[in-house]
Amino acid sequence: MAKKGSRTGKPASRSASASTSAPAPAAARVTPARDPRRWIYIGADIVFTIGFLWAFSELLHNRFGWARGILYVLPACTLIMAVGTAVRGKWGWIATLVGGTGMILWAIAFIIVLLVTASYLSGVYGAFGKAAASGAILSTAFVVQFAATLPALQMKWAMTRGGRRAFGLTPLWPRPAA
C-alpha cells in the first residue's frame, strides 16, 4: 500500500521513515550569523532610550503622573528591544518583538489622540483652532519618525531569514522550492 502524499505511488520503506526521526545533521543546525545589523539595532535602541529619557525628564514636563507614565513607555520598549537583540535566542527574539509591538501600538494610539485633538481644535476655535490643529497634525509626523520607524524596521529584520539567523533561530517559513 502506498503512503499517502507519496509522489511515486510506491510504498514507503522502513529506512525512510526511520530517518525522519533521526537528529538533524550538523550542517542543518542554525548558528548565529555575524550580522552587523544586530549591533546597529542595539546601538540605535540605546541611543533612542537615552534620548527619550532625556527629552521626557528635561524638555517635556507634565504635572500628571499618568501622562508621564504613558511617555515612559517608549524608553521602556526601546530598552526591551535592545536587551532582546543583545541576548538572542528564542526569548531575546520574543522580547524584541514585544518591545517593538508595544512601541507601534503606542504610536498608533498617540496619533489617534493627536488627530482627535486637531479635529476638536479646528472645529471649536475657528481660525485660531485651525492653526493649532495644523501644529497637532505636524506633530504626528514626529511621532511616526521618532516612535514608529525604529521598531518597524527592527521587527521587520527580526522576522526575516537573516534576522532569525542572527538570533540563532531557524527561519519561520521554508525557502520556496525552485
NUGUZA-265439 format. One record per residue: x, y, z of N, C-alpha, C in turn; residue in three letters. Coordinates in steps of 0.001 Angstrom, whole numbers, plus 500000, padded with zeros to 6 digits. Atoms other than C-alpha are relative to their C-alpha. Layout:
% residues N
XYZXYZXYZAla/...
END
This chain:
% residues 178
500847498836500000500000500000500000500899501236500000Met/499187498790500133501384503393499029499694500957501142Ala/500156499017498939501953506022501678499280501228499447Lys/500731498826500450499583508998501464500978501140499769Lys/499153498865500300501197512003499865501246499617499215Gly/498830500433500748503782509896498055499816500367498531Ser/500109499585501395504520511216494572500118498819499042Arg/499764501114500920505656507942493073498935498942500093Thr/501011501025499834502857505803494433500585498702500515Gly/499351501193499468505406503270495669499908500015501509Lys/500067500045498540505273502073499250501258500609500627Pro/498871499407499282507459503922501740500780498904500704Ala/499170501019499360510367501878503021500182500339501467Ser/499790499810498574511165501410506699501166500942500266Arg/498826499159499757514525503138506398499670501475499791Ser/500377498607500232512930506310505045499229500549501195Ala/500763499525498858510521506526507981500874500089501243Ser/499108499964498849513295505809510481500928501209499919Ala/499075498885500118515481508572509071499339501331500348Ser/500664498745499672512838511233509717500069500297501490Thr/499936499761498563513124510747513482501432500205500479Ser/498604499819499609516934510959513486500293501485500167Ala/499671498588499822518527514206514679500556500602498719Pro/499546499305501206519380516812512064501517499977499930Ala/498549499979500115522892516715510675500555501351500441Pro/499362498795499483525379519318511887499850501174499032Ala/500119498927500984525064521298508645498627500676500066Ala/501350499444499960521316521818509218499757500831501260Ala/500185499213498784521763523324512709500296501468499706Arg/499850498573500238521478527076512850501025500562500979Val/499050499287499157524429529043514156499772501492499811Thr/500235498563500141524084532740514894500961500626498992Pro/499191499354501030525309534827511993500678501237500560Ala/499312498756499638527739537706512282499384501130499184Arg/500761498990500721525175540224511141500251501362500637Asp/499740498687499387526230543864511655498721500744500379Pro/501255499320499672522571544931511735499604499779501443Arg/500302500267498593522264543319515153500604501088500878Arg/499320498976499202524801545744516608499486501395499670Trp/500573498705500380523341548658514667498687500228500739Ile/501282499860499305519890547993516155500189500139501510Tyr/499734499845498564521306547571519662500442501431500287Ile/499540498622499819523121550900519310498877501010499826Gly/501116499078500223520055552647517895499008499939501155Ala/500922500131498869517883551258520692500536500729501231Asp/499404499326498836520306552532523345499964501516499817Ile/500044498553500262520553555965521697498579500526500158Val/501388499556499873516757556229521467499544499944501462Phe/500367500077498582516368555093525099500543501214500748Thr/499398498843499332518782557775526305499328501295499534Ile/500669498811500518517175560374524025498606500183500553Gly/501348499904499431513662559569525219500058500396501475Phe/499896499677498579514726559657528876500393501463500205Leu/499590498602499884516472562997528404498847500936499626Trp/501092499129500444513557564520526471498862500024501006Ala/501134500047499088510934563351528948500335500556501375Phe/499643499469498686512899564429532021500376501482499939Ser/499535498610500089514279567766530741499096500902499168Glu/500740499146500930512065569021527910498491499935500159Leu/501455500188500017508568567586528168499491499696501406Leu/500487500177498641507278568161531687498480499908499992His/501437500138499846503791567154532742499701499852501477Asn/500313500061498575502150567601536107499224498751500382Arg/500767501211499721500085564437535758500916498779499934Phe/499143501183499945501828561253536796499637498967498946Gly/500415500993500992499760559061534487500465500405498603Trp/499544499554501318500716561214531494501506499776499846Ala/498557500289500045504412560933532364500224498499499840Arg/499879501455500126503936557189532742499765499518498578Gly/500268500365501391502477556973529255501201500329499119Ile/498819499640500781505507558802527871501159499029500246Leu/498877500879499669507935556483529683499824498576499468Tyr/500152501290500685506506553506527771501036499884498875Val/499057500035501122508773554458524848501408499588500406Leu/498651500476499645512157554201526618499989498582500558Pro/500081501375499503510978551011528333499982499007498830Ala/500079500897501165510113549434524963501314499951499231Cys/498717500036500712513379550505523325501048499234500796Thr/499069500774499170515310549073526266499716498505499888Leu/500366501418500172513389545788525944500499499490498647Ile/499515500417501321514228545674522224501519499852500000Met/498535500077499951517929546367522931500456498755500755Ala/499619501173499207518158543691525624499655498718499247Val/500385501189500763516266541180523489500939499722498847Gly/499088500184501126518527541759520496501384499593500497Thr/498689500355499457521638541508522692500019498569500533Ala/500057501336499390520501538305524456499940498906498937Val/500231500959501089519499536492521227499180498809500482Arg/500789501171499661517842533096521268498515500259499869Gly/501456499911500139514123532440521398499428501122500860Lys/500549498987499100513445534672524416500442501404499598Trp/499556498700500496515518537520523002499183500446498798Gly/500808499706501177513606537316519735498586500429500414Trp/501342499659499512510279537362521595500020501370500674Ile/499911498695499330511420540319523740500120501126498978Ala/499865498985501045512434542245520617498656500269499346Thr/501312499816500627509031541657519037498995500626500957Leu/500924499408499022507157542530522249500293501494500166Val/499646498591499880509082545790522663499606500795498764Gly/500375499322501240508570546713519012498502500132499843Gly/501458499944500080504880545870519128499441501044500963Thr/500427498985499038504478547998522254500207501406499472Gly/499742498665500555506082550972520517499063500320498845Met/500907499771501132503988550555517364498582500301500505Ile/501336499757499449500763550335519399499933501355500696Leu/499946498686499357501818553373521458499913501098498947Trp/499995498989501063502488555345518262498623500121499351Ala/501338499959500599499120554388516757499013500709500929Ile/500909499370499044497258555387519920500287501494500125Ala/499647498583499857499169558669520209499610500792498755Phe/500426499335501237498495559527516559498488500207500003Ile/501461499846499905494778558901517119499645501143500943Ile/500253498914499047494839561207520161500326501355499369Val/499628498732500635496650563918518174498998500411498919Leu/500968499662501048494205563704515266498646500395500578Leu/501247499607499334491186563856517580500153501406500577Val/499731498665499476492762566881519271499968501038498888Thr/499997499064501129493342568531515892498587500265499502Ala/501370499790500480489745567993514829499187500824500995Ser/500697499215498976488457569374518127500416501470499922Tyr/499510498621500059490667572467517933499480500721498756Leu/500445499392501248489719573103514313498511500304500022Ser/501447499818499990486004572720514943499506501001501016Gly/500501499173498911485693574687518171500563501420499966Val/499350498706499836488169577561517960500206500780498710Tyr/499968499220501236487760578770514369501375500087499374Gly/498729499802500703490782580276512618501190499698500900Ala/498919500316499070492984580060515718500116498487500192Phe/500006501457499842491958576422516142500569499290498790Gly/499427500609501210492888575665512532501521500079500026Lys/498542499877499876496419576970513169500535499017501040Ala/499581500951498968496681574923516361499855498565499494Ala/500206501339500561495285571888514507501117499639499041Ala/498893500312500916497989572189511862501251499638500779Ser/498874500392499137500561572047514672499835498593500542Gly/500254501358499503498919568921516075500201498969498898Ala/499816500928501125498888567305512644501483499868499661Ile/498563500054500241502550568235512154500701499116501025Leu/499359500825498968503409566548515431499784498510499760Ser/500152501427500334502021563256514082501178499510499168Thr/498816500383500773504958563278511654501171499696500933Ala/498931500260499037507321563478514628499774498676500729Phe/500301501278499343505553560569516313500385498843499085Val/499642501066500941505955558446513189501518499881499895Val/498556500011500177509595559466512820500726499484501235Gln/499241500324498801510684559060516444499460498810500789Phe/500557501085499200508373556339517771499599498776499195Ala/500500501144500767507343554092514884501003499445499000Ala/499098500472501056510176553867512367500986498957500505Thr/499020500959499473512814552138514520499385498640500311Leu/500543501341499740510541549360515833499500499300498744Pro/500470500639501236509037548785512386501173499367499246Ala/498837500552500700512474548316510823500618498834500766Leu/499378501061499211513819546226513700499139498739500026Gln/500871501178500021510782543943513779500008499336498633Met/499913500571501350510949543507510006501264499178499871Lys/498731500732500047514615542493510323499922498724500840Trp/500079501169499125513852540114513224499154498884499397Ala/500857501015500610511229538318511132500606499398498742Met/499405500523501225513455537828508077500909498822500303Thr/499110501145499896515669534846507432501333500385500653Arg/498732499546499439518839536820508219499879500413501458Gly/500215499598498618517403538279511398499819498802500915Gly/500180501210499185516270534905512692501326499260500155Arg/498689500640499916519719533529511878500886500750501006Arg/499223499214499047521298536401513869499565499719501436Ala/500485500378498678519116535379516830500312498533500320Phe/499691501408499788520258531761516388498790499101499831Gly/501236500756500188516831530538515252499868499559498553Leu/500280500456501359515572528661512220498997500950499352Thr/500969499121500672513556530539509580498563499599500322Pro/501412500272499738509814530846510144499359499239498857Leu/500593500613501168508959529810506600501083499299499210Trp/498992500681500816510757527236504467500250500759498708Pro/499653499351501256512547528504501398499177499372498887Arg/500820500572501070510313528110498327500834499153499056Pro/499311500907500905511240525270496031500110500642498620Ala/499778499391501321512733526343492712499558499078498894Ala/
END
